[in-house]
Amino acid sequence: MYNYILEFCDEFEYPEKAKQALGKAYESIMMQKDARERFEAHLDLYFRDQLKDYNQAWLDLEKAAELSREHKYTVHLLFLICLSKHLRERYKDRGISYQIFYDSMCDLKWKLFECHKMYDIWGSFVADWEKGFFTMDLFALGRLHFELIPWAYSYEKDGYQVKKGDTVINIHIPSCGPLLYEDCLDS
């Protein structure tokens, strides 16, 4: 997994310092038995398509971070990068293009930069937001992210109606630069 982490960092053009921090964090976790077991237990569940309780995963990862003396934000991002190895296979098995995988996983980089800017830590402080990519409920199509969600309200205008509970497309605008009209049309 160590080599995959470094290859992922290269593929997505992470800064060298971020790559080093993530590699070091992985080594620290692997050297501490309890941290390693907590980290790998949730990876194993995901790789067997059985990870359902992400809240428990975050708690166990925070404990792994504490035990390995790494920051929880770094460990959260590291975990997501590791999950991406299986997610890549799931995309391929379902015939979803590499470009959609790539665009979706770029969000990890945008969160890496946000975390570094706000906390001076190479990691992610919003790992729970990212889980939608790994449950395959959230996808990046170019510049924008899309997910199907149940609508929380009733709405009617000009003869069109959306009822509470109807499925709608939620659109998220990631913080990866300017929002250009042409990019939105492409998405």
N, C-alpha and C positions, 0 to 999 in steps of 0.2 A: 504494500500500500504506500510505503514511503516514496517509491519511484513514481507511482501514479500521482501523488500529491505534487511532486516537483514538476512532472510533465503537465499537469493541469495548470499550474502557475505559469509555466512557459506558454502553453496554448492560449491562455487568456491574458497574457502580457502583464502579469503582476510585477510590481516593483521588486527588485532583488531583495531589499530588506524585508518585504512582506513574505517572500518565498522562504527566506532564511528563518524568519520567525515561525512560520507554519511548520517547516521541517523540524526545527528545534522542539516545538511543542509536541509534535507527533513522537519524536524520540523520547521526550520526557514522560509522556503518558505510557509509552511501551515499556519503559524501565521500571515503572511503579506498578506492581501486580494488581492492586485493587483498582487503580485508575484505568489500567489496561482492560481489565475485565468489565468494568462499567461501560467503557467506550465501545469495546468490541461486541458486547451483548446487544446493543441497539443497532450496530452495523449489521450484525448477523440477522437480526429480525428484519431489517429493511431488505437485505439481500435475498431473504426468503419470502419477500412480499408480505410480511406479517407485522411490520411496525405500525401500530395503531395509536399508541399513547405517546404522542410527542411531548406532552407536558412532563411525563415521567422521564422521558429521554433527556429533556433539558435539565431536570433536577439531577439526574445521575451524571450528566456531563459537567455540571457545575461542581459536583463532588470530585469528579475526576480532575477537573482543573485545580481545585484546592489541593488535592493529594499530590499532583505533579508540579505544583507551584507555577502554574500557567494561568493566564487571565481567562476567565470564562468566555469572554467575547472571542478570543483566539480559538479556544476549544470548540465553541459553537460553529465558527466558520470552517474549521478543520473537519469537523464531523460532516458538514454539508458537502464539502469537497469530496470527502470519502464516499458519501451517498451517491454523488454524481457518477461514479463508476458504474453502478448498477442502473441508474437512471438512463445513462447513455444506451445501455443494452435494451432497456424497456422501450425507448424511443425507436430504436432500430427494429425491434420485434414488431412494433405496431405500425411500422412504415412511416413514422414521423421524421421529417427531414433533419439532417444534421444542423441546418441553418436555424431551425426553431430551437433545437437543443442549445446551440451556441448562443443565440440571442437570449434565451432564458437564463443560461448560466452566467451570462455577462452581468446579471443583476447581483451576483455574489461579489463581483469586482466593484460595482458601484457602492454596495454596502461596505465593502472593505475600505474604500476611500472615505466614505462618510464617517465611519468609526475612527479612522486614523485622524481625520480632521477634527472631530469633536472630542476624542478621548486620548489621542496619541497612542492608540493600540491598533495593531493589525488584526482585525477580526470583524465580527458583526454583532451589533447590539440589538438587532431585530431578527434573530434567527427564526422566531416563530412565524414571522411574515413569509419567510422563504419556504416554509414547509409546503405551501401550495404548489410550488414547482415540483416537489418530490412526491406529492400525492397525485400529481398530474391533473390538478384542478386549475392551475394557473400557467399560462403560456405567454411568452414574448413573441410577438409577430413584428419584427422590426423594432421600431422605437417605442411601441406601447405594449402593455401587458393586458391580458384579457382573462376573465374567468366568468363562468356561469354561476349566478347566485339567486336565491329566492328574494323577490322584492319585498321590502318590509312595509310598504304603504299601498294605498289605493290611489290611482291617478287617472284623470280623464281630461282630454283636451282635443278639440276639433274632431270629435267622433271616435277617437282612439282611446282605448282603456287598458290600463295595466292594473290587475288586481293584486292585492296582498297575497304573497305566496307564488305568484307567477315567476317563471325563470326569466332573468334579464342578464344582459352582458355588462359586467362591471369592467371599467377601464381604469388602469393605473398608469400614471406617468412617472417613470423612473427618473432619478436625479442624475442623468448621465450627460447633461449638456443642454443646449438650447432646444426648445420645442418648435420645430419648423413645420409649417403647414404641409409641405411636400412629404415629409417623413410620416406625418399622421395619415395622409392619404395612402401612402404605401402600406402602412400597417393595416 
